[in-house]
């Protein structure tokens, strides 16, 4: 098992958001966490990455406990996060943003290989590699944020609401790249409000409501669940 979250409680200060949350992600999977806005999805991602403390439970990554570890050590262990809002270095050129992501490797040859792979997957980044990141559209910035995370050669990629604020054509383009990333050997944990799109491409999924996991199953099982269809798909 690549990632195991076991009975985790977490939140902000005295406010508890996650209640006894348990999920598993196997190597080579695309797994979705879906739920309404405010369900605790981003809190879960931040807790896994170590930017929020775990108040109870434990988190194992690649067989080792990481709850309580510093975020930079979790990143060095092979986990990368694309945060909601992207958080790019807007004053820097596109390629410099990517190379900053690759600094963690201390391996110039591997950095170059990763850069060429990312440019082949997102040719627009290569075409505009000398532009400032802040001049990009929202969709282009999301491509860049994903590319910067992939420069670290992660074992697990955490994607937090990658479709938010993007035009439908850009959402389709970015989601279309996720199987290519998985096929490169990168496992994906996807947090997303677009329930149908995310579950359609996921091997398994979890439904988070009010900080608790209320349903789990294969992507197709969840899409066929009457309660989920009524609550999230309006069917």
Secondary structure, 3 states (H helix, E strand, C coil): CCEEEEEEEEEECCEEEEEEEEEEECCCCEEEEECCCCCCHHHHHHHHHCCCCEEEEEEEECCEECCCCCHHHHHHCCEEEECCCCCCCCCCEHHHHHHHHHHHHCCHHHHHHHHHHHHHHCHHHHHCCCCEHHHCCHHHHHHHHHHHHHCCCCCEEEEECCCCCCCHHHHHHHHHHHHHHHHCCCEEEEEECCHHHHHHCCCEEEEEECCEEEEEEEHHHHHCCHHHHHHHCCC
